[in-house]
Amino acid sequence: MANNRYSYETKLEAVRLLNEGVPGRKICKMLGLKSDGLIYTWRKYVRNGDYYRLNQKPGKQYK
C-alpha cells in the first residue's frame, strides 16, 4: 500500500474545517483523506506553530 501525499493547502483546509466544528470523518469524505487522525496531527502542528512540518515528506524526520 502506497503512502498518500496531500498538498499543503489541503492540510490547512482540513485544519480550518476542523476548527470550525466540522467532524473529522466528514472532512475525510469531503477532501478524500484516508484517516481523520491525520487532521488532528496537522492541527497539533498548526497550534504549535510548526507549519514546516506540514511540508515534510512521510517517514522519519531529522532536525
PDB file of N, CA, C, O and CB in Angstrom:
ATOM      1  N   MET A   1       0.836  -1.168   0.000  1.00  0.00           N
ATOM      2  CA  MET A   1       0.000   0.000   0.000  1.00  0.00           C
ATOM      3  C   MET A   1       0.886   1.238   0.000  1.00  0.00           C
ATOM      4  O   MET A   1       1.808   1.345   0.809  1.00  0.00           O
ATOM      5  CB  MET A   1      -0.954  -0.006   1.207  1.00  0.00           C
ATOM      6  N   ALA A   2       0.616   2.158  -0.888  1.00  0.00           N
ATOM      7  CA  ALA A   2       1.446   3.350  -1.031  1.00  0.00           C
ATOM      8  C   ALA A   2       1.001   4.435  -0.055  1.00  0.00           C
ATOM      9  O   ALA A   2      -0.167   4.509   0.327  1.00  0.00           O
ATOM     10  CB  ALA A   2       1.390   3.876  -2.475  1.00  0.00           C
ATOM     11  N   ASN A   3       1.954   5.270   0.339  1.00  0.00           N
ATOM     12  CA  ASN A   3       1.620   6.409   1.194  1.00  0.00           C
ATOM     13  C   ASN A   3       0.883   7.454   0.381  1.00  0.00           C
ATOM     14  O   ASN A   3       1.219   7.712  -0.775  1.00  0.00           O
ATOM     15  CB  ASN A   3       2.890   7.017   1.832  1.00  0.00           C
ATOM     16  N   ASN A   4      -0.122   8.051   0.994  1.00  0.00           N
ATOM     17  CA  ASN A   4      -0.829   9.151   0.347  1.00  0.00           C
ATOM     18  C   ASN A   4      -0.096  10.437   0.659  1.00  0.00           C
ATOM     19  O   ASN A   4       0.452  10.608   1.748  1.00  0.00           O
ATOM     20  CB  ASN A   4      -2.313   9.227   0.811  1.00  0.00           C
ATOM     21  N   ARG A   5      -0.091  11.334  -0.301  1.00  0.00           N
ATOM     22  CA  ARG A   5       0.530  12.636  -0.108  1.00  0.00           C
ATOM     23  C   ARG A   5      -0.522  13.692  -0.341  1.00  0.00           C
ATOM     24  O   ARG A   5      -1.243  13.666  -1.339  1.00  0.00           O
ATOM     25  CB  ARG A   5       1.748  12.838  -1.052  1.00  0.00           C
ATOM     26  N   TYR A   6      -0.599  14.606   0.576  1.00  0.00           N
ATOM     27  CA  TYR A   6      -1.589  15.660   0.483  1.00  0.00           C
ATOM     28  C   TYR A   6      -0.871  16.999   0.404  1.00  0.00           C
ATOM     29  O   TYR A   6       0.178  17.193   1.018  1.00  0.00           O
ATOM     30  CB  TYR A   6      -2.563  15.620   1.686  1.00  0.00           C
ATOM     31  N   SER A   7      -1.447  17.918  -0.356  1.00  0.00           N
ATOM     32  CA  SER A   7      -0.818  19.222  -0.535  1.00  0.00           C
ATOM     33  C   SER A   7      -0.912  20.047   0.751  1.00  0.00           C
ATOM     34  O   SER A   7      -1.740  19.788   1.624  1.00  0.00           O
ATOM     35  CB  SER A   7      -1.473  19.978  -1.706  1.00  0.00           C
ATOM     36  N   TYR A   8      -0.061  21.016   0.830  1.00  0.00           N
ATOM     37  CA  TYR A   8      -0.035  21.934   1.972  1.00  0.00           C
ATOM     38  C   TYR A   8      -1.391  22.621   2.134  1.00  0.00           C
ATOM     39  O   TYR A   8      -1.889  22.780   3.249  1.00  0.00           O
ATOM     40  CB  TYR A   8       1.084  22.988   1.797  1.00  0.00           C
ATOM     41  N   GLU A   9      -1.977  23.024   1.009  1.00  0.00           N
ATOM     42  CA  GLU A   9      -3.265  23.708   1.028  1.00  0.00           C
ATOM     43  C   GLU A   9      -4.378  22.797   1.526  1.00  0.00           C
ATOM     44  O   GLU A   9      -5.264  23.246   2.252  1.00  0.00           O
ATOM     45  CB  GLU A   9      -3.604  24.228  -0.357  1.00  0.00           C
ATOM     46  N   THR A  10      -4.342  21.518   1.142  1.00  0.00           N
ATOM     47  CA  THR A  10      -5.339  20.557   1.605  1.00  0.00           C
ATOM     48  C   THR A  10      -5.249  20.381   3.112  1.00  0.00           C
ATOM     49  O   THR A  10      -6.269  20.309   3.797  1.00  0.00           O
ATOM     50  CB  THR A  10      -5.159  19.207   0.901  1.00  0.00           C
ATOM     51  N   LYS A  11      -4.040  20.312   3.620  1.00  0.00           N
ATOM     52  CA  LYS A  11      -3.840  20.150   5.060  1.00  0.00           C
ATOM     53  C   LYS A  11      -4.368  21.352   5.825  1.00  0.00           C
ATOM     54  O   LYS A  11      -5.045  21.190   6.840  1.00  0.00           O
ATOM     55  CB  LYS A  11      -2.361  19.939   5.373  1.00  0.00           C
ATOM     56  N   LEU A  12      -4.067  22.556   5.351  1.00  0.00           N
ATOM     57  CA  LEU A  12      -4.555  23.758   6.020  1.00  0.00           C
ATOM     58  C   LEU A  12      -6.075  23.855   5.951  1.00  0.00           C
ATOM     59  O   LEU A  12      -6.715  24.281   6.912  1.00  0.00           O
ATOM     60  CB  LEU A  12      -3.923  25.000   5.401  1.00  0.00           C
ATOM     61  N   GLU A  13      -6.654  23.463   4.816  1.00  0.00           N
ATOM     62  CA  GLU A  13      -8.108  23.479   4.671  1.00  0.00           C
ATOM     63  C   GLU A  13      -8.755  22.498   5.642  1.00  0.00           C
ATOM     64  O   GLU A  13      -9.784  22.810   6.240  1.00  0.00           O
ATOM     65  CB  GLU A  13      -8.510  23.141   3.227  1.00  0.00           C
ATOM     66  N   ALA A  14      -8.166  21.323   5.803  1.00  0.00           N
ATOM     67  CA  ALA A  14      -8.695  20.323   6.728  1.00  0.00           C
ATOM     68  C   ALA A  14      -8.652  20.853   8.164  1.00  0.00           C
ATOM     69  O   ALA A  14      -9.607  20.671   8.921  1.00  0.00           O
ATOM     70  CB  ALA A  14      -7.896  19.003   6.615  1.00  0.00           C
ATOM     71  N   VAL A  15      -7.565  21.498   8.536  1.00  0.00           N
ATOM     72  CA  VAL A  15      -7.441  22.054   9.888  1.00  0.00           C
ATOM     73  C   VAL A  15      -8.448  23.183  10.089  1.00  0.00           C
ATOM     74  O   VAL A  15      -9.051  23.299  11.155  1.00  0.00           O
ATOM     75  CB  VAL A  15      -6.001  22.568  10.139  1.00  0.00           C
ATOM     76  N   ARG A  16      -8.628  24.009   9.068  1.00  0.00           N
ATOM     77  CA  ARG A  16      -9.590  25.111   9.165  1.00  0.00           C
ATOM     78  C   ARG A  16     -11.006  24.573   9.389  1.00  0.00           C
ATOM     79  O   ARG A  16     -11.735  25.071  10.248  1.00  0.00           O
ATOM     80  CB  ARG A  16      -9.546  25.982   7.888  1.00  0.00           C
ATOM     81  N   LEU A  17     -11.390  23.558   8.616  1.00  0.00           N
ATOM     82  CA  LEU A  17     -12.717  22.965   8.766  1.00  0.00           C
ATOM     83  C   LEU A  17     -12.892  22.343  10.151  1.00  0.00           C
ATOM     84  O   LEU A  17     -13.952  22.470  10.765  1.00  0.00           O
ATOM     85  CB  LEU A  17     -12.952  21.910   7.682  1.00  0.00           C
ATOM     86  N   LEU A  18     -11.852  21.672  10.635  1.00  0.00           N
ATOM     87  CA  LEU A  18     -11.912  21.053  11.954  1.00  0.00           C
ATOM     88  C   LEU A  18     -12.098  22.115  13.045  1.00  0.00           C
ATOM     89  O   LEU A  18     -12.858  21.917  13.994  1.00  0.00           O
ATOM     90  CB  LEU A  18     -10.637  20.232  12.217  1.00  0.00           C
ATOM     91  N   ASN A  19     -11.405  23.224  12.898  1.00  0.00           N
ATOM     92  CA  ASN A  19     -11.524  24.303  13.872  1.00  0.00           C
ATOM     93  C   ASN A  19     -12.894  24.977  13.827  1.00  0.00           C
ATOM     94  O   ASN A  19     -13.324  25.580  14.811  1.00  0.00           O
ATOM     95  CB  ASN A  19     -10.441  25.331  13.635  1.00  0.00           C
ATOM     96  N   GLU A  20     -13.583  24.876  12.681  1.00  0.00           N
ATOM     97  CA  GLU A  20     -14.925  25.434  12.554  1.00  0.00           C
ATOM     98  C   GLU A  20     -15.993  24.496  13.105  1.00  0.00           C
ATOM     99  O   GLU A  20     -17.168  24.858  13.165  1.00  0.00           O
ATOM    100  CB  GLU A  20     -15.221  25.748  11.102  1.00  0.00           C
ATOM    101  N   GLY A  21     -15.588  23.287  13.510  1.00  0.00           N
ATOM    102  CA  GLY A  21     -16.530  22.369  14.121  1.00  0.00           C
ATOM    103  C   GLY A  21     -17.032  21.252  13.231  1.00  0.00           C
ATOM    104  O   GLY A  21     -17.921  20.498  13.627  1.00  0.00           O
ATOM    105  N   VAL A  22     -16.479  21.134  12.033  1.00  0.00           N
ATOM    106  CA  VAL A  22     -16.881  20.045  11.139  1.00  0.00           C
ATOM    107  C   VAL A  22     -16.242  18.752  11.649  1.00  0.00           C
ATOM    108  O   VAL A  22     -15.047  18.739  11.945  1.00  0.00           O
ATOM    109  CB  VAL A  22     -16.458  20.339   9.645  1.00  0.00           C
ATOM    110  N   PRO A  23     -17.013  17.662  11.757  1.00  0.00           N
ATOM    111  CA  PRO A  23     -16.442  16.399  12.240  1.00  0.00           C
ATOM    112  C   PRO A  23     -15.327  15.878  11.328  1.00  0.00           C
ATOM    113  O   PRO A  23     -15.361  16.067  10.112  1.00  0.00           O
ATOM    114  CB  PRO A  23     -17.537  15.346  12.360  1.00  0.00           C
ATOM    115  N   GLY A  24     -14.344  15.222  11.940  1.00  0.00           N
ATOM    116  CA  GLY A  24     -13.187  14.724  11.200  1.00  0.00           C
ATOM    117  C   GLY A  24     -13.546  13.762  10.086  1.00  0.00           C
ATOM    118  O   GLY A  24     -12.969  13.832   9.001  1.00  0.00           O
ATOM    119  N   ARG A  25     -14.485  12.869  10.331  1.00  0.00           N
ATOM    120  CA  ARG A  25     -14.858  11.891   9.300  1.00  0.00           C
ATOM    121  C   ARG A  25     -15.519  12.561   8.101  1.00  0.00           C
ATOM    122  O   ARG A  25     -15.335  12.129   6.963  1.00  0.00           O
ATOM    123  CB  ARG A  25     -15.799  10.838   9.886  1.00  0.00           C
ATOM    124  N   LYS A  26     -16.280  13.605   8.354  1.00  0.00           N
ATOM    125  CA  LYS A  26     -16.917  14.337   7.251  1.00  0.00           C
ATOM    126  C   LYS A  26     -15.856  15.049   6.409  1.00  0.00           C
ATOM    127  O   LYS A  26     -15.961  15.104   5.184  1.00  0.00           O
ATOM    128  CB  LYS A  26     -17.952  15.362   7.796  1.00  0.00           C
ATOM    129  N   ILE A  27     -14.841  15.591   7.073  1.00  0.00           N
ATOM    130  CA  ILE A  27     -13.746  16.259   6.364  1.00  0.00           C
ATOM    131  C   ILE A  27     -13.023  15.244   5.479  1.00  0.00           C
ATOM    132  O   ILE A  27     -12.653  15.559   4.348  1.00  0.00           O
ATOM    133  CB  ILE A  27     -12.751  16.921   7.368  1.00  0.00           C
ATOM    134  N   CYS A  28     -12.823  14.028   5.990  1.00  0.00           N
ATOM    135  CA  CYS A  28     -12.161  12.985   5.200  1.00  0.00           C
ATOM    136  C   CYS A  28     -12.928  12.700   3.925  1.00  0.00           C
ATOM    137  O   CYS A  28     -12.331  12.563   2.857  1.00  0.00           O
ATOM    138  CB  CYS A  28     -12.014  11.702   6.018  1.00  0.00           C
ATOM    139  N   LYS A  29     -14.226  12.610   4.022  1.00  0.00           N
ATOM    140  CA  LYS A  29     -15.047  12.362   2.834  1.00  0.00           C
ATOM    141  C   LYS A  29     -15.009  13.542   1.880  1.00  0.00           C
ATOM    142  O   LYS A  29     -14.946  13.358   0.664  1.00  0.00           O
ATOM    143  CB  LYS A  29     -16.487  12.066   3.234  1.00  0.00           C
ATOM    144  N   MET A  30     -15.049  14.766   2.429  1.00  0.00           N
ATOM    145  CA  MET A  30     -15.056  15.966   1.597  1.00  0.00           C
ATOM    146  C   MET A  30     -13.754  16.130   0.830  1.00  0.00           C
ATOM    147  O   MET A  30     -13.767  16.474  -0.352  1.00  0.00           O
ATOM    148  CB  MET A  30     -15.306  17.193   2.451  1.00  0.00           C
ATOM    149  N   LEU A  31     -12.631  15.885   1.496  1.00  0.00           N
ATOM    150  CA  LEU A  31     -11.320  16.146   0.898  1.00  0.00           C
ATOM    151  C   LEU A  31     -10.621  14.895   0.381  1.00  0.00           C
ATOM    152  O   LEU A  31      -9.543  14.986  -0.206  1.00  0.00           O
ATOM    153  CB  LEU A  31     -10.438  16.819   1.900  1.00  0.00           C
ATOM    154  N   GLY A  32     -11.225  13.727   0.593  1.00  0.00           N
ATOM    155  CA  GLY A  32     -10.624  12.492   0.113  1.00  0.00           C
ATOM    156  C   GLY A  32      -9.428  12.034   0.929  1.00  0.00           C
ATOM    157  O   GLY A  32      -8.489  11.453   0.385  1.00  0.00           O
ATOM    158  N   LEU A  33      -9.456  12.292   2.231  1.00  0.00           N
ATOM    159  CA  LEU A  33      -8.362  11.876   3.100  1.00  0.00           C
ATOM    160  C   LEU A  33      -8.585  10.444   3.556  1.00  0.00           C
ATOM    161  O   LEU A  33      -9.715   9.957   3.578  1.00  0.00           O
ATOM    162  CB  LEU A  33      -8.235  12.819   4.314  1.00  0.00           C
ATOM    163  N   LYS A  34      -7.508   9.782   3.916  1.00  0.00           N
ATOM    164  CA  LYS A  34      -7.588   8.379   4.302  1.00  0.00           C
ATOM    165  C   LYS A  34      -8.047   8.188   5.742  1.00  0.00           C
ATOM    166  O   LYS A  34      -8.759   7.229   6.039  1.00  0.00           O
ATOM    167  CB  LYS A  34      -6.251   7.723   4.109  1.00  0.00           C
ATOM    168  N   SER A  35      -7.647   9.092   6.644  1.00  0.00           N
ATOM    169  CA  SER A  35      -7.938   8.911   8.064  1.00  0.00           C
ATOM    170  C   SER A  35      -8.152  10.267   8.720  1.00  0.00           C
ATOM    171  O   SER A  35      -7.504  11.251   8.361  1.00  0.00           O
ATOM    172  CB  SER A  35      -6.797   8.141   8.767  1.00  0.00           C
ATOM    173  N   ASP A  36      -9.070  10.311   9.690  1.00  0.00           N
ATOM    174  CA  ASP A  36      -9.278  11.568  10.391  1.00  0.00           C
ATOM    175  C   ASP A  36      -8.185  11.833  11.422  1.00  0.00           C
ATOM    176  O   ASP A  36      -8.046  12.961  11.895  1.00  0.00           O
ATOM    177  CB  ASP A  36     -10.635  11.567  11.064  1.00  0.00           C
ATOM    178  N   GLY A  37      -7.416  10.820  11.774  1.00  0.00           N
ATOM    179  CA  GLY A  37      -6.294  11.011  12.688  1.00  0.00           C
ATOM    180  C   GLY A  37      -5.246  11.948  12.129  1.00  0.00           C
ATOM    181  O   GLY A  37      -4.563  12.644  12.879  1.00  0.00           O
ATOM    182  N   LEU A  38      -5.117  11.967  10.817  1.00  0.00           N
ATOM    183  CA  LEU A  38      -4.167  12.879  10.171  1.00  0.00           C
ATOM    184  C   LEU A  38      -4.501  14.333  10.484  1.00  0.00           C
ATOM    185  O   LEU A  38      -3.617  15.147  10.748  1.00  0.00           O
ATOM    186  CB  LEU A  38      -4.160  12.659   8.653  1.00  0.00           C
ATOM    187  N   ILE A  39      -5.782  14.638  10.448  1.00  0.00           N
ATOM    188  CA  ILE A  39      -6.213  16.020  10.637  1.00  0.00           C
ATOM    189  C   ILE A  39      -5.862  16.508  12.042  1.00  0.00           C
ATOM    190  O   ILE A  39      -5.441  17.650  12.225  1.00  0.00           O
ATOM    191  CB  ILE A  39      -7.725  16.151  10.390  1.00  0.00           C
ATOM    192  N   TYR A  40      -6.037  15.642  13.018  1.00  0.00           N
ATOM    193  CA  TYR A  40      -5.728  16.025  14.394  1.00  0.00           C
ATOM    194  C   TYR A  40      -4.225  16.237  14.580  1.00  0.00           C
ATOM    195  O   TYR A  40      -3.806  17.110  15.340  1.00  0.00           O
ATOM    196  CB  TYR A  40      -6.236  14.956  15.372  1.00  0.00           C
ATOM    197  N   THR A  41      -3.424  15.443  13.888  1.00  0.00           N
ATOM    198  CA  THR A  41      -1.974  15.629  13.927  1.00  0.00           C
ATOM    199  C   THR A  41      -1.598  16.950  13.279  1.00  0.00           C
ATOM    200  O   THR A  41      -0.765  17.687  13.807  1.00  0.00           O
ATOM    201  CB  THR A  41      -1.254  14.462  13.224  1.00  0.00           C
ATOM    202  N   TRP A  42      -2.206  17.258  12.133  1.00  0.00           N
ATOM    203  CA  TRP A  42      -1.922  18.519  11.453  1.00  0.00           C
ATOM    204  C   TRP A  42      -2.343  19.701  12.307  1.00  0.00           C
ATOM    205  O   TRP A  42      -1.659  20.724  12.339  1.00  0.00           O
ATOM    206  CB  TRP A  42      -2.629  18.571  10.098  1.00  0.00           C
ATOM    207  N   ARG A  43      -3.477  19.566  13.007  1.00  0.00           N
ATOM    208  CA  ARG A  43      -3.945  20.651  13.868  1.00  0.00           C
ATOM    209  C   ARG A  43      -2.948  20.892  15.003  1.00  0.00           C
ATOM    210  O   ARG A  43      -2.706  22.035  15.391  1.00  0.00           O
ATOM    211  CB  ARG A  43      -5.346  20.329  14.440  1.00  0.00           C
ATOM    212  N   LYS A  44      -2.376  19.818  15.529  1.00  0.00           N
ATOM    213  CA  LYS A  44      -1.365  19.956  16.587  1.00  0.00           C
ATOM    214  C   LYS A  44      -0.159  20.740  16.066  1.00  0.00           C
ATOM    215  O   LYS A  44       0.367  21.608  16.763  1.00  0.00           O
ATOM    216  CB  LYS A  44      -0.917  18.561  17.103  1.00  0.00           C
ATOM    217  N   TYR A  45       0.275  20.436  14.848  1.00  0.00           N
ATOM    218  CA  TYR A  45       1.403  21.155  14.262  1.00  0.00           C
ATOM    219  C   TYR A  45       1.080  22.644  14.115  1.00  0.00           C
ATOM    220  O   TYR A  45       1.914  23.495  14.424  1.00  0.00           O
ATOM    221  CB  TYR A  45       1.772  20.552  12.896  1.00  0.00           C
ATOM    222  N   VAL A  46      -0.123  22.955  13.646  1.00  0.00           N
ATOM    223  CA  VAL A  46      -0.514  24.349  13.443  1.00  0.00           C
ATOM    224  C   VAL A  46      -0.598  25.076  14.776  1.00  0.00           C
ATOM    225  O   VAL A  46      -0.149  26.217  14.886  1.00  0.00           O
ATOM    226  CB  VAL A  46      -1.859  24.434  12.705  1.00  0.00           C
ATOM    227  N   ARG A  47      -1.166  24.434  15.790  1.00  0.00           N
ATOM    228  CA  ARG A  47      -1.268  25.058  17.115  1.00  0.00           C
ATOM    229  C   ARG A  47       0.098  25.379  17.691  1.00  0.00           C
ATOM    230  O   ARG A  47       0.268  26.396  18.362  1.00  0.00           O
ATOM    231  CB  ARG A  47      -2.027  24.150  18.073  1.00  0.00           C
ATOM    232  N   ASN A  48       1.078  24.512  17.432  1.00  0.00           N
ATOM    233  CA  ASN A  48       2.431  24.717  17.949  1.00  0.00           C
ATOM    234  C   ASN A  48       3.262  25.638  17.070  1.00  0.00           C
ATOM    235  O   ASN A  48       4.401  25.954  17.411  1.00  0.00           O
ATOM    236  CB  ASN A  48       3.134  23.392  18.092  1.00  0.00           C
ATOM    237  N   GLY A  49       2.704  26.077  15.933  1.00  0.00           N
ATOM    238  CA  GLY A  49       3.424  26.960  15.023  1.00  0.00           C
ATOM    239  C   GLY A  49       4.439  26.235  14.159  1.00  0.00           C
ATOM    240  O   GLY A  49       5.323  26.868  13.582  1.00  0.00           O
ATOM    241  N   ASP A  50       4.326  24.913  14.059  1.00  0.00           N
ATOM    242  CA  ASP A  50       5.265  24.108  13.272  1.00  0.00           C
ATOM    243  C   ASP A  50       4.747  23.893  11.851  1.00  0.00           C
ATOM    244  O   ASP A  50       4.571  22.755  11.416  1.00  0.00           O
ATOM    245  CB  ASP A  50       5.509  22.752  13.954  1.00  0.00           C
ATOM    246  N   TYR A  51       4.506  24.983  11.131  1.00  0.00           N
ATOM    247  CA  TYR A  51       3.965  24.882   9.775  1.00  0.00           C
ATOM    248  C   TYR A  51       4.907  24.135   8.836  1.00  0.00           C
ATOM    249  O   TYR A  51       4.458  23.512   7.874  1.00  0.00           O
ATOM    250  CB  TYR A  51       3.683  26.270   9.220  1.00  0.00           C
ATOM    251  N   TYR A  52       6.204  24.192   9.108  1.00  0.00           N
ATOM    252  CA  TYR A  52       7.168  23.500   8.255  1.00  0.00           C
ATOM    253  C   TYR A  52       6.904  21.995   8.241  1.00  0.00           C
ATOM    254  O   TYR A  52       7.234  21.318   7.267  1.00  0.00           O
ATOM    255  CB  TYR A  52       8.601  23.781   8.731  1.00  0.00           C
ATOM    256  N   ARG A  53       6.313  21.467   9.315  1.00  0.00           N
ATOM    257  CA  ARG A  53       6.060  20.019   9.380  1.00  0.00           C
ATOM    258  C   ARG A  53       4.960  19.593   8.415  1.00  0.00           C
ATOM    259  O   ARG A  53       4.862  18.413   8.079  1.00  0.00           O
ATOM    260  CB  ARG A  53       5.682  19.611  10.804  1.00  0.00           C
ATOM    261  N   LEU A  54       4.136  20.526   7.967  1.00  0.00           N
ATOM    262  CA  LEU A  54       3.093  20.192   7.003  1.00  0.00           C
ATOM    263  C   LEU A  54       3.675  19.953   5.613  1.00  0.00           C
ATOM    264  O   LEU A  54       3.026  19.333   4.771  1.00  0.00           O
ATOM    265  CB  LEU A  54       2.049  21.303   6.949  1.00  0.00           C
ATOM    266  N   ASN A  55       4.888  20.438   5.366  1.00  0.00           N
ATOM    267  CA  ASN A  55       5.528  20.266   4.061  1.00  0.00           C
ATOM    268  C   ASN A  55       6.518  19.117   4.030  1.00  0.00           C
ATOM    269  O   ASN A  55       7.046  18.801   2.963  1.00  0.00           O
ATOM    270  CB  ASN A  55       6.227  21.531   3.667  1.00  0.00           C
ATOM    271  N   GLN A  56       6.790  18.479   5.163  1.00  0.00           N
ATOM    272  CA  GLN A  56       7.773  17.409   5.205  1.00  0.00           C
ATOM    273  C   GLN A  56       7.252  16.155   4.507  1.00  0.00           C
ATOM    274  O   GLN A  56       6.048  15.904   4.458  1.00  0.00           O
ATOM    275  CB  GLN A  56       8.146  17.091   6.648  1.00  0.00           C
ATOM    276  N   LYS A  57       8.167  15.395   3.981  1.00  0.00           N
ATOM    277  CA  LYS A  57       7.826  14.129   3.343  1.00  0.00           C
ATOM    278  C   LYS A  57       7.494  13.080   4.412  1.00  0.00           C
ATOM    279  O   LYS A  57       7.949  13.202   5.549  1.00  0.00           O
ATOM    280  CB  LYS A  57       8.991  13.641   2.439  1.00  0.00           C
ATOM    281  N   PRO A  58       6.715  12.064   4.068  1.00  0.00           N
ATOM    282  CA  PRO A  58       6.421  10.997   5.025  1.00  0.00           C
ATOM    283  C   PRO A  58       7.698  10.266   5.455  1.00  0.00           C
ATOM    284  O   PRO A  58       8.675  10.219   4.707  1.00  0.00           O
ATOM    285  CB  PRO A  58       5.424  10.000   4.417  1.00  0.00           C
ATOM    286  N   GLY A  59       7.680   9.709   6.642  1.00  0.00           N
ATOM    287  CA  GLY A  59       8.821   8.960   7.145  1.00  0.00           C
ATOM    288  C   GLY A  59       9.480   9.660   8.315  1.00  0.00           C
ATOM    289  O   GLY A  59       9.023  10.708   8.772  1.00  0.00           O
ATOM    290  N   LYS A  60      10.550   9.071   8.788  1.00  0.00           N
ATOM    291  CA  LYS A  60      11.260   9.627   9.936  1.00  0.00           C
ATOM    292  C   LYS A  60      11.928  10.929   9.553  1.00  0.00           C
ATOM    293  O   LYS A  60      12.565  11.032   8.505  1.00  0.00           O
ATOM    294  CB  LYS A  60      12.297   8.635  10.472  1.00  0.00           C
ATOM    295  N   GLN A  61      11.775  11.927  10.417  1.00  0.00           N
ATOM    296  CA  GLN A  61      12.319  13.253  10.145  1.00  0.00           C
ATOM    297  C   GLN A  61      13.421  13.582  11.141  1.00  0.00           C
ATOM    298  O   GLN A  61      13.327  13.266  12.327  1.00  0.00           O
ATOM    299  CB  GLN A  61      11.212  14.319  10.200  1.00  0.00           C
ATOM    300  N   TYR A  62      14.443  14.208  10.642  1.00  0.00           N
ATOM    301  CA  TYR A  62      15.567  14.625  11.481  1.00  0.00           C
ATOM    302  C   TYR A  62      15.669  16.127  11.402  1.00  0.00           C
ATOM    303  O   TYR A  62      15.410  16.715  10.352  1.00  0.00           O
ATOM    304  CB  TYR A  62      16.902  13.947  11.041  1.00  0.00           C
ATOM    305  N   LYS A  63      16.049  16.763  12.511  1.00  0.00           N
ATOM    306  CA  LYS A  63      16.210  18.226  12.504  1.00  0.00           C
ATOM    307  C   LYS A  63      17.581  18.598  12.053  1.00  0.00           C
ATOM    308  O   LYS A  63      17.906  19.783  11.982  1.00  0.00           O
ATOM    309  CB  LYS A  63      15.944  18.818  13.878  1.00  0.00           C
TER     310      LYS A  63
END
